[in-house]
């Protein structure tokens, strides 16, 4: 079992994690189970294709098919011209 130092950082309590316990993430989820505190990294999805983006969105928002269709885009001659 490995130990870590606890210290104050401003108004918060912080733990200095040993190198073997570093996260490859910018944020972690924190859960408390009784006296135990669990940290889980929040990974940023690395989506490189539209197919990967669509799959990710379908998994994250399974009820998205319930949203109404957006209104049709106006044709080019129907668009307003804004002058400054």
Backbone as CSV, one residue per row, in Angstrom:
resi,resn,N_x,N_y,N_z,CA_x,CA_y,CA_z,C_x,C_y,C_z
1,UNK,0.848,-1.180,0.000,0.000,0.000,0.000,0.886,1.233,0.000
2,UNK,0.486,2.219,-0.793,1.241,3.461,-0.927,0.533,4.564,-0.158
3,UNK,1.286,5.484,0.405,0.695,6.618,1.116,0.952,7.896,0.317
4,UNK,0.177,8.927,0.627,0.326,10.224,-0.038,0.148,11.317,1.000
5,UNK,0.730,12.459,0.740,0.633,13.604,1.636,-0.658,14.380,1.381
6,UNK,-1.270,14.863,2.462,-2.449,15.722,2.397,-2.017,17.113,2.835
7,UNK,-2.482,18.148,2.117,-2.111,19.520,2.479,-3.250,20.460,2.141
8,UNK,-3.185,21.671,2.656,-4.184,22.706,2.388,-3.743,23.502,1.164
9,UNK,-4.690,23.775,0.281,-4.435,24.604,-0.902,-5.566,25.619,-0.947
10,UNK,-5.301,26.813,-0.447,-6.360,27.809,-0.305,-7.360,27.300,0.711
11,UNK,-8.633,27.276,0.354,-9.655,26.770,1.257,-9.960,25.295,1.043
12,UNK,-9.185,24.627,0.192,-9.441,23.225,-0.119,-8.366,22.326,0.462
13,UNK,-8.708,21.074,0.596,-7.741,20.069,0.997,-7.268,19.363,-0.270
14,UNK,-5.993,19.094,-0.375,-5.435,18.472,-1.576,-4.586,17.266,-1.200
15,UNK,-4.424,16.372,-2.153,-3.592,15.183,-1.972,-2.550,15.183,-3.078
16,UNK,-1.302,14.990,-2.721,-0.227,14.909,-3.710,-0.104,13.442,-4.119
17,UNK,-0.506,13.158,-5.358,-0.478,11.775,-5.833,0.934,11.372,-6.256
18,UNK,1.376,10.187,-5.846,2.667,9.693,-6.337,2.620,9.485,-7.850
19,UNK,3.777,9.457,-8.494,3.880,9.352,-9.940,3.112,8.157,-10.496
20,UNK,3.126,7.040,-9.804,2.459,5.825,-10.271,0.936,5.976,-10.328
21,UNK,0.392,7.000,-9.668,-1.059,7.188,-9.608,-1.539,8.385,-10.422
22,UNK,-0.685,8.948,-11.260,-1.070,10.115,-12.056,-2.164,9.763,-13.052
23,UNK,-2.971,10.752,-13.360,-4.042,10.604,-14.335,-3.621,11.236,-15.653
24,UNK,-4.049,10.636,-16.740,-3.819,11.215,-18.053,-5.104,11.937,-18.465
25,UNK,-5.494,12.925,-17.656,-6.731,13.672,-17.870,-6.592,15.021,-17.184
26,UNK,-7.462,15.957,-17.554,-7.439,17.279,-16.921,-8.404,17.369,-15.754
27,UNK,-9.398,16.449,-15.721,-10.391,16.454,-14.657,-10.661,15.021,-14.211
28,UNK,-11.150,14.897,-12.969,-11.564,13.597,-12.444,-12.951,13.718,-11.835
29,UNK,-13.690,12.624,-11.869,-14.950,12.534,-11.137,-14.612,12.101,-9.723
30,UNK,-15.305,12.634,-8.728,-15.047,12.292,-7.329,-16.310,11.679,-6.747
31,UNK,-16.163,10.509,-6.138,-17.279,9.848,-5.462,-16.831,9.478,-4.063
32,UNK,-17.750,9.546,-3.133,-17.445,9.152,-1.763,-18.339,7.982,-1.393
33,UNK,-17.721,6.896,-0.938,-18.414,5.687,-0.505,-18.000,5.431,0.940
34,UNK,-18.830,5.880,1.874,-18.453,5.747,3.289,-17.226,6.597,3.558
35,UNK,-16.150,5.963,4.014,-14.895,6.669,4.284,-13.953,6.676,3.080
36,UNK,-14.317,6.006,2.006,-13.460,5.935,0.827,-13.813,7.031,-0.184
37,UNK,-12.797,7.572,-0.821,-12.968,8.553,-1.887,-12.396,7.929,-3.159
38,UNK,-13.207,7.923,-4.213,-12.805,7.313,-5.478,-12.661,8.407,-6.529
39,UNK,-11.533,8.415,-7.234,-11.276,9.365,-8.315,-11.280,8.601,-9.632
40,UNK,-12.015,9.126,-10.616,-12.052,8.512,-11.943,-11.751,9.583,-12.973
41,UNK,-10.806,9.323,-13.878,-10.483,10.343,-14.887,-11.637,10.562,-15.846
42,UNK,-11.789,11.810,-16.264,-12.768,12.161,-17.284,-11.969,12.331,-18.567
43,UNK,-12.086,11.376,-19.453,-11.345,11.438,-20.705,-12.089,12.253,-21.736
44,UNK,-11.375,12.973,-22.531,-11.960,13.727,-23.628,-12.066,12.804,-24.824
45,UNK,-13.240,12.691,-25.408,-13.360,11.816,-26.566,-12.487,12.303,-27.721
46,UNK,-11.810,11.378,-28.344,-10.980,11.719,-29.491,-11.722,11.255,-30.736
47,UNK,-12.589,12.106,-31.221,-13.425,11.790,-32.366,-12.798,12.398,-33.612
48,UNK,-12.500,11.539,-34.579,-11.793,12.013,-35.764,-12.636,12.000,-37.024
49,UNK,-13.732,11.248,-37.020,-14.561,11.189,-38.222,-16.002,11.508,-37.853
50,UNK,-16.801,11.867,-38.849,-18.217,12.143,-38.605,-18.925,10.892,-38.095
51,UNK,-18.491,9.721,-38.555,-19.096,8.469,-38.107,-18.853,8.277,-36.602
52,UNK,-17.634,8.566,-36.134,-17.325,8.462,-34.709,-18.132,9.484,-33.905
53,UNK,-18.283,10.695,-34.434,-19.062,11.729,-33.752,-20.515,11.289,-33.637
54,UNK,-21.074,10.769,-34.740,-22.469,10.323,-34.730,-22.671,9.186,-33.731
55,UNK,-21.741,8.246,-33.692,-21.849,7.125,-32.737,-21.783,7.638,-31.302
56,UNK,-20.862,8.545,-31.040,-20.720,9.116,-29.694,-21.999,9.842,-29.275
57,UNK,-22.541,10.665,-30.166,-23.765,11.403,-29.844,-24.946,10.460,-29.630
58,UNK,-25.033,9.407,-30.432,-26.118,8.432,-30.272,-26.022,7.725,-28.930
59,UNK,-24.788,7.444,-28.472,-24.600,6.792,-27.172,-24.897,7.753,-26.022
60,UNK,-24.475,9.010,-26.147,-24.656,9.983,-25.074,-26.083,10.508,-24.992
61,UNK,-26.775,10.554,-26.119,-28.123,11.107,-26.166,-29.057,10.129,-26.879
62,UNK,-29.368,9.003,-26.231,-30.184,7.982,-26.900,-31.589,8.459,-27.258
63,UNK,-32.116,9.463,-26.564,-33.469,9.947,-26.846,-33.480,11.090,-27.855
64,UNK,-32.371,11.330,-28.516,-32.277,12.463,-29.439,-33.241,12.330,-30.604
65,UNK,-33.668,11.113,-30.910,-34.597,10.942,-32.036,-35.952,11.574,-31.725
66,UNK,-36.195,11.913,-30.464,-37.454,12.538,-30.073,-37.471,14.042,-30.344
67,UNK,-36.328,14.634,-30.655,-36.271,16.060,-30.932,-36.902,16.332,-32.294
68,UNK,-37.596,17.459,-32.435,-38.195,17.780,-33.737,-37.118,18.119,-34.759
69,UNK,-37.461,17.963,-36.011,-36.551,18.332,-37.095,-36.389,19.850,-37.111
70,UNK,-35.197,20.344,-37.414,-35.032,21.796,-37.505,-35.787,22.325,-38.718
71,UNK,-36.152,23.597,-38.690,-36.857,24.162,-39.847,-35.937,24.168,-41.065
72,UNK,-36.506,24.144,-42.254,-35.656,24.145,-43.452,-34.901,25.459,-43.578
73,UNK,-33.707,25.383,-44.118,-32.913,26.597,-44.344,-33.550,27.414,-45.448
74,UNK,-33.552,28.725,-45.326,-34.101,29.542,-46.405,-33.231,29.424,-47.656
75,UNK,-33.876,29.513,-48.784,-33.127,29.480,-50.040,-32.313,30.762,-50.150
76,UNK,-31.307,30.731,-50.983,-30.390,31.858,-51.088,-31.122,33.167,-51.364
77,UNK,-32.121,33.141,-52.256,-32.817,34.385,-52.583,-33.761,34.838,-51.466
78,UNK,-34.023,33.982,-50.467,-34.911,34.339,-49.364,-34.158,34.896,-48.147
79,UNK,-32.835,34.772,-48.177,-32.033,35.221,-47.028,-31.977,36.728,-46.963
80,UNK,-31.953,37.231,-45.728,-31.877,38.681,-45.527,-30.446,39.158,-45.729
81,UNK,-30.310,40.329,-46.262,-28.988,40.945,-46.402,-28.890,42.002,-45.315
82,UNK,-27.874,41.876,-44.502,-27.678,42.812,-43.401,-26.546,43.763,-43.794
83,UNK,-26.841,45.055,-43.744,-25.815,46.049,-44.057,-25.414,46.741,-42.771
84,UNK,-24.145,47.045,-42.682,-23.614,47.732,-41.500,-23.246,49.148,-41.813
